[in-house]
Amino acid sequence: MKFIKLFTLFVILLFSSEIISQEFKLGKVSVAELEQKIHPRDSAAAAAILYKKGTARIEYDVNDGFVTVTDVETRIKIYKKEGFDWANHDVWYYNYSDLREKVSFSDAVTYNLVDGKIEKTKLKSDGVFDEVLNKYRSLKKIAMPNVKEGSVIEFKYSIKCPQATIRDWDFQTSIPVNYSEFSTFIPEYYTFSPRQKGYFFPKATTARVTKSITFNSKERSGGRVTSTNFSTDYLSYIENQVTYKAVDFPAMKDEAYVNNIDNYTSSVAHELSVTKFPNQALKEYSADWASVVRTIYDYDDFGPELNKTGYFEDDLKKILAGVNAPEEKILIILNYVKSNIKWNNYYGYGCDNGVKKAYKEKTGNIADINLMLTAMLRYAGLTANPVLVSTRSNGIALFPNRTAFNYVIAAVESPNGHILLDASEKFSIPNVLPLRVLNWSGRLIRKDGTSEEIDLMPKKASSDSVFMTYSIEPDGKVTGKTRRQCVDYNAMITRGNISSLKEEEYLEKLENKQNKIEISEYSKTNEKDILLPIIETYSFTGNNLCELIGEKIYLNPMLFFTNDKNPFKQEVREYPVDFSYPFSDKYNITIKIPDGFAVETLPAPAAVIMEDNLGTFKFNIAVSENTLQLAILHQINEAIISAEKYDMLKEYYKTMIAKETEKIVLKRI
């Protein structure tokens, strides 16, 4: 009996492995895969990755030395039209003088089931093309042919990089992943630090294999007769192999107020930390933060650029003449750089053109601008250092590494802490950084090799104060005036919105956003004096702001400022809630009741205070003769709220939405 059970188990395992090998062999798409109508574990999925396998091999090339060859093969099932985008695929690659990678696609086929038979449509050359992203990167793109609901597509691609580098591998994406496998083959001369993130982790297996490199050489010798001697040498080394396997990983579901869903995607990254070649000294790159700092400072486009001052000294002496207060120096230098150097929309912590050229041509990338800013601050006698940052779109830099960063700002030490500065943003002020920079923390680095973590998330609430008075006519028409005052981040965003459009376009957009009102007598104050709050004032009329039913008027008292939708609908929250910055929204509203009407129903006052001082909502309303007075506060005190406190935040918003959408009822008397 025991033998039968063991034999049965062996047959099941053997049968399973055969199924897996059949499923996971490109070119062997099954009828069952094509007939499948919905994903078995996610009926809402528009597509699914049935199989994805990648290998990254660092191997020796006779001409180029050690290079990295990455091979990937993928099979994807399309369930719905919404999944057609998965039939288009692209791979980025470096394409500039110092680093040229090669990318090629192959075996790209679309499979369809036609009259019970499998039909194959191969990708032709006109479906493969290149796109230049910027001066550093390009895309190799494919557009799969004959894609329909039910199609299965598969393709391979290969990347050859002339350096020892391993790309990140995602085990999750926005669609389900049935099977994902990634293997690395690394010679003992390289030490990489693998970093996994996400809520689901693949299984990993390791192995050590002896490999060898063959060197063929020839030597000529002789007197009257020249002879050629051929020789072959071998170098043996250990190759470290690691394989990660993920099975049935769910789709990543985007949620409200997630700064970058990729921060929580199951993935593995490899950072080169140490190299040790035969008969050479050990070299550290990112074994710890100290080695990261040393490595970055040694780059020609970083440390040496910080030390250059001659190109700006004469100009800086003029604008700083007679100025002694550190705060004044900071503002003068920040505004000088912002006014004279325009950002070219390129990121990077390494200079592109170099600070001298950027200063002369009045344009540069992020490093050109903010390393120049740092150098000027130092020249003015301030203790200033660069801070490496990974932008929100780039992900969070959690571990010591160089490649996770893609941005740099400046920090000035003061008795009250660090003052953070970014001269690339027109409306940024000290400690009010562009939203793209607000990504948890950065790494301040000093010339002596020391570094420290810098909290990038704002602590002070940015206020948005609205003062509104309006009167209601018996036919429901509303006429009123609004004065809105914004501070700090709210002010920076508002100034950006105003400057990006002509005034007529801006007002039209504002009218449409605010329930088709008509705006007149619009004015703005402190539009360019960015240290002061920006104030917008306008009159408005609206015919769709009240509801008339019989002899009654139904009114949302906050009109177009009402929060009417709860952004937190999920039962369970997996990711932190990222508001970018703390905020305080205040409303003081005065409402004049029309003659011949009286209040029948008023919302009751309400107050919600979350634990740990996370936030406060207050709603108060008072009646005085034919006038209503409202005072409303909605304040969130933390830029990032952990998923553990999601239920409390969700309930807070539920209460706030219910109260703000509760209507005042006026009856005719």
N, C-alpha and C positions, 0 to 999 in steps of 0.2 A: 504493500500500500504506500509506504514511504517512497519507494522507488517511482511509483506512478505519479505521485505528487511532484517529485523532483523533476521527472521527465516532462510533466505538463508545464511546470514553471519554465523549464528550459525551452520548450516549444514556443510558449508565449513570448519569452524574451527574444528568441530568435525571430519569431514572426514580427514582433514590434520593431526590431532593428531593421528587418527587411523593408517594413513600411516606411520607416524613417529614411532609409537610404534611397527608396524609390521617390518619396516626396521631395527629398532634398538634393536630387540630382538634376541640375539644369538640363533642359531639353526633354524632360520626362514629365510633362504636365498631364494630369489624369483627368478623365471625364468627370469624376466626382468633384474635383476642384472647380471645374467649369460649371457644373450643375448647381453648385451651392448658391443659394439665394441670399442668405444672411449669415453673418458671422455667428458661430455657435455660442459665443460667450458675450457678445456685444451686438445686439440686434440693431442698434442705431448706427453702427459703423458704416461709413461710406466706402471704406476700403480696408484692407488688412495686409500686413507684411506676413506672407506665409513662411518665408525663409530668407535669412540674410546671413551671409558668412563672409568674414573678412580676415585677412592675414597681413601682418606688417613684419617684413623681414629686413633686418639690417645685414647686408651681405657685401662681400668684397668684389669690387669691379677693378679689373686690371688697369683701366685708364683713369678712373675717378676715385679709387680708394673705396672706403665704406659708403654705401648709398642705402637708401630705404626704398623698398618696393612694396607698395600696398596693393593688394588684389581684393576686390569685393565682388560678390555675386548675389543677386537679389531676385526674389519672386514675389509679386504683388497681385492680390486679387481685388478687382474693382466690383463693388456691389451696386453702387448708385451713381447717378450723374454727378452728384456732389463730390465723388471721388475721382473724377476725370483728371484733376490736377496731378494725381499720383502717377499719371502716364507721362508726365514731363519730369525729367530729372536733370540736376546739374551738379557739378563738382567744381569747387573753386581750386585754384592753384596759383602759386607765386610765379610771376612772369616779369622779372626785371633783371638788370645787368648782374646783380650780385647773387641772385637766386632764381634759377629757371627750372621749373618742374614740368614734367610731361604727363599728360593725361590722355588715355585712349579708352573708348568704349568698344565692346564686342559682344557677339552672341545676343543681340537685342531682338526679341521676338514678341509679338502679340498673338495670343491664342484665343480663339473663339470656338464655340460649339455651333456648328451649322448642320442642320438635318441629322443630328446625332453623331456627326463626325468632327474631329478636331481640325480646325483650319489655322494654319500658321501664316503670319504676315511679318516678314523681316523688315527691320529698320534699314532704310536706304540712306545714302550719303547726304541727301537734302534734308534729312531729319537730324543731322548733327551739325552744330555750329558753335562758334566761340563768341563770347561777349566780354569786352573790357570793362571791369568794374572801376578800377582806378589805376594809377601808375604802378601799383605793386601787384594787384590781383586781377585775374581773369576767371571766366567761367567756361567750362566745357559743358554744353547742353545737348540733351536729346529730347525729341518729341515723338513718342511712340505712335505708330500708325494703327488705323482701324480699331480704335478703342471703343468699346460698347459696355453697357451694363452687363456684368457677368464675365468680362474679359479677364484673362490672367496675362500679366506681362512679366518678362524676365530679361535681365541684362547683366553684363559684367563690365567692370571698369578697372583700370590699373593706373596707379600714380607712381612715377619714379622721381624721387627727390635726391639731389646730390649731397644731402646732409643726413646725419643720423637723427631722425626726428620721427615721432609717432603721433599720428592724429588722434583726436578724441573719437571715441566710439559710443554712440547712443544705443542703448538697449530698448528705449522707449521713444515713442513719438506721438503724434496726435491721433493715430489709428492703432488698433491692437497689433501686437507682434507675437506671432505664434512661436517662432524660433529665431534666435539671434545668437551667433557665435563669433567670437573675435579671438584671434591668437597672435601672440607676439613672439618673435624669434630674435633674441638679442645676444650678440657676442659678449663674452665676459669683460671686454675692455670698456663697456658702457654700463653705467648704473642709472637706471631710470626709477623715479618714484611714482608708482601707480596710485592714483587717487580716485576712489569711487564716490559717487554721490547719488542722491535719490532715496526713495522709500522702498524700492525693490532692488535686491542685489542678486546678480548672477552667481552661479557656482563656478569656482576657479580650480583648475588643476595645474600642476607644475611638473616640469621634467628638465633634466640636464643631459645634453647630448654632446658627444665629442665631434667636432668638425675640423676641417683643415682647409688651408689656403695653399694653392699650388702656384709657385713662382717659376716661370720658365725664363732662362737667360742664356745669352750667348757671348762668347769672348773670342776675339781674333788674336792670333799670335804667329810668330815665325820670322825668319830672316828672309832668305831668298824665296821661300815658298810660304805663303800665308795659309794658315789653317784656322778653321772655326770650330770651337768647342761649345757644345750645347750642354746645359746642366738644368736640373730640376730640383727645386727646394720645396719643402713642405713646412708649413707652420700650423701646428695643432692648437686648438682652443676649445673652450667650453661654450656651448650655446645654451642660454637659458630660455626655456619655452614655457609660456603661460597661455592657457586657453580658458576663456570665459564663456559660459553657456547660459542663456536665458530662455525659459519656456513659458509661454502663455502670460506675457506681461501686458497689463491693461493699457488702454489709450490714456494719454495725458489729457485731463479735462481742465480747460482754462477756467479760472474763476475770477470774480470781480476783485480789483485791487491786488493783482499779482504783478510785481514789477517785471518779471521775466520768467516765464514758465520753464525755460531751460535750466534755471537754477535748481529745479526739483526733479529733473528728468534723470532716470537711472542711466548712468554713463560711467565710463572709465577714461581718465586722462593720464598721460605719461609725461613726466617732466624730467629732462636730462639733469641729473644732479652731480655725477662724477664721471670722469674718464681716466683710465689708467692703461696706457699702452706699454708694450714691452720696451724696457730700457728708457722709459720716459717717466717724468714726475707725475704724480697724481694731480689732477686739476678739478677743482670744485666749481660748480655752476649754481646750483640751487639746493644744496644739501640742507641749508638753513637760511634764515633771513640775512645773516651776515654775508654769506657767499653770494646771495642774490644781489645785495647792495654793491658788493665789490665788483661783480660782473657787470652790472649796469653802469656803474661809474666809469668803468674802463672803456665803455663804448665810445668811439670817436664822436658820435652824434649826441652824447649826453654830457659827461663830466667836463671835457674840454670846452664845450659850448657855454657851460656855466661860468667858466673862468674868464671869458672874454668881456672886456668892459670898454675898451678904447673907442668903440664905434658910437657910444652914447654919452660919454663922460661930459663933453662940452654942453650938450643939450640939457643934461640932467642938472648940471650946476646952475643953469639959468632958471629953470622952473622951481628949483628948491632953494633959491637964494632967500635967506632970512627965515626959512622954515625950520623949526626945531622940534615941535611936538611930533612924536611917532605917528599918531593917528592922522595928522595932516599929511605927513610924508607918504603914508600908505595910500591915502585917497588921491593925492596928486600923481603919484607914480602909476597907480592903477588906471586912472582916467587918461593919463598920457599914453599908455600902451594901447588902451582900448580905442583911443581917438586916432592913433597913427598906424596901427598894424591891424589889417583885416584878416579874419580867419578864413582860410580857403576850404573849410569843411572837411579837412583830413584830420583824423585822430593820430595817435601815436605818442609815446614818451621819448622817442628819438627824433631829433631835428631832421627836417626834410631839406630845406635849402641852407640851413645854418642861420644862426641869429643875426650875423652881420648882413647877409644878403636879404633876409626877411625885413630887417630894419630899413635897408636901403630901398627895397622894392615895395615896402609897406604891405606885405602879405606873407602869410606863413601858416604852417600847421599848428596843432595844439602845442607841441613841444617848442617850436620856434617862439611862440608867443609867451608861454608861461615860464619857460626857462629864462627867456629875456627878462620877464617880470621879476623873477627870483634874483637874477644877477643885479638888476637895478636896485631892488630893495636892500640887498647886501651892500652895494656901493653906498647907499644912503645911511649906512650904519645900523641897519636893522638885522636881527637874527632871523634870516629867512632860509627855508629849505624846500626842495621839491617834494611833492607827495604823489606817489604812484597810485593810479586809480584804474579800476575796471568799470566801465560805464554800465548802465542798467541793461542795455541791449547786449553787452558782452558777457554778462554773468558775474558771479561773485568769486573773488580771489580768496579762497579759504586757506591755501597752503603755500609754503615758500616756493615761489616759482617766478620766472621772468615773463613767460609767455601769457600769463593770465591777465596782465595789465595792458591797457591800450590807450592810456591817457595820463596826463600829469597836470597838477595844479600847484600853487604856491601856498606856503604856510609861514606866517610870521609869529614868533613867540612873543607873548605879552604877559603881564602880571595876571591877567584874567584867563589865560589859556591861549590856544592857537587861534589866529585869525586866518581863515581860509579864503583864498582869492583865485579868481579865474578871469583873465582879461580877454577871453575869446567871446564872452557873452556881453552884448551891448548894454543890457539892463541889469546885469549882476552887480551887487555891492558886496562889501566885506561880510563874510559868513552867510551870504545868500548866493548859492552856487546854481548853475544851470541844473535843471531837473535830471539831465542825463548823467550827472555826476553823483547823484544821491543814491549810492549803492552800498549800503552798510558801512564799509570801512575802507580806508586807504592805508598806504605804508609810507610814512615820512622817512626819508633817507638823508644821512649827513655825510660830509666828506670823510669823516674819520671811520666810516664803515658801520656806524651804529644806526639803528632804525627803531621806529616804534609805530604801533598801530594808531591810526587817527580815525575817530568816529566821524563819519560824514553826515550822519542823520541829524537834522535840525532838532533842537530842543524847545525853542521859543515858538509859540503859536503865531501863525500869520493870520491877521484879522481881516475880515470882510464885513464892513458895517454898512447897513442899508437903512436909510431914513426915507419913508414913503408916506405921502398923504394923498388920499383920493376921495372923491365923492361919487355917489351912485345916483343916477337919475331913475325916475319911475319906470322908464322903458328898459332899464338894465345897462345902459351905457355907462362906462366908467371913465372918469377924467382925473388925472392926478399928476404929481411930480415925484421924481425919485432923485435921491442923492446917494451915491455909492462911493465908499472910501476903502481902498485896499492898501495893505501894508505888506512889506517883505515879499514872500513868494507869491502871494496873490497879486501884489503890485507888479512884480516882474512878469508874470503870466499875462496880466491885463495889458501892460505896455507892449508886450510882444504881439498880442492880438490886434491892438490898435495900429501898430506900426506896419503890420503885414498887409493891411488893406487900405484902400482909399476910404475917406470918411463915409462917403455915400454907400460903399459896399459894406463897410463895417456896420453901419446903422441898419441897413437892410437885413443883414445877418442877425443882428440883435432883435429886430422886430419879429422876424420869423421864429426865432428861438423863444420869444416871449409871447407866444400865443397870438401872433398876427396883430400886435398893437401898432399904432402909428406914433412915431417919435418926432418931437419938435423941440426947438430951443435947446439943442444939445450943446454942451460945453465940457471941456476937460481942463483940469488944473494940475500942475506939477508933472506934466507929461514927460518932460526932459530932466527935471530936477529929481533924479532918481533916489536921492536920500530921503525925500519926503513922500508921504502917501500920495497915491494918484487918486483924484476925485473926478467922478463923472456925474453930471447933472443933466436931467432932461425932463421934459413934459411928455405925457402920453395920453392917448385915448384908446379905448378898446370896446368893441361891440360883442366880443365872445368871452367875456370874463365873468359873466353872471348867467344864471339859468332862471328863467321866468316860468313858473308853473301856476296857473290860475292867478290868485291874488297874492302870491308869495314870490320872493326873490331868494334864491339859494346862491351862496357865495363862499368860495374859498378865500379866507381873509388875506392870505399871503399872495394871492393872485398868481403871477408867473414865477414867483420865487418858491412856490410850493414844492417840497420834495415828495413826489407821489409814487415812487417805485423803490422797493427795498432791493438793493444790489446783492444782498446776502440771502440766497434762496436755497442753497444746498443744505441738506440735512446734516452732513458732516463736512468739515473743512479740513483739507490736508495741508494747505500751505499758509504761511503767515499772511496777514492782511497788511498791505503796504500802502499807506496813504501818501507817501512821499515826504510829507511834513505835517506837524501838528497844525491845527487850524481852529479858528474861532469865528463862527458866523453869527452875527447879531442883526436883529431886525427890530426897528421901532416903526410901527405902522399906525397911522391915524386914519380912521374911516368916518366919513360923514354920511349919515343915514338920510335917504331922501324924505322930503316932506310928505306927510300922509302915511308913513310907514313906522312900525315899531318892531323891536326885537322880539321874536317868538322863541328862538333857540340860540343859545351860545355854547361853544365848546367850554368845558370845564378846565380850570387851570391844571397843569401837570408838571411834574418834575421827575427826572430819572437821573440818578448818579451811579455810574458804574464803579465797581470795586477797584481798588488801587489807583483811584483818581484817573482812570483811563478816559473818561468823558462825562459830559453833563448836557442834559437837554432840559430846558425850562420853557414853559409856555404859560403866559399870563395875559388875561384880557379883562378890561374894565369898561363900564358904561357910564357916560356922563351926558345926560339929556339926549341929544341926537348924534352923539359922537362915541365911537369905539376906539379904545387905545390898546394896542397889542405890543408886548415885549417878548421876543423869542430869542433863545440862545441855543446854539448847537455847537458844542466844542469837543474836539478830540485832542487829547494831550500827548499822545504817543504817535510817532511816525510809523512804527511797525508794531502790530499787535499779534501775539503768537496764536497759533491755531488752537491751543488749549483754551483760549478765552473767546473762541468764536461764538459759542452759544450765548454768552452774555452780550456780545456785540450785536449778534443777530436779533436778540430780544430788544435791545436798545433801539435799533433801527426800526423794528416792527412797531414799537410804541410811538416813536417819533413820527413815522409815516402816517399812522392812524390818527394822530392828533392834528398834524398839519393838513390832512385831507378832510378833517371833520368840518362840516359846513355851518356857517351862520345862516339862520332862516329869518328873513324879515317878512312881516305880514302887513297888509294894507289895513289901515284903521279908519 
